[in-house]
Amino acid sequence: MHLDAVFWGSIISVVIAVVIFIYLGFKVVQLMNQDAERHKNGEQQN
């Protein structure tokens, strides 16, 4: 089976999109955890 440049371009584009999506998902979870910590600490101080 001959694999041409269009095939590889599509595969690479999909892989890059998945990597970006996973990275953004981790960043959102990280920010949500930081925000939860701030709220928890803020409530304890009041």
Secondary structure as GFF3:
##gff-version 3
##sequence-region A 1 46
A	DSSP	alpha_helix	5	45	.	.	.	ID=ss1
###
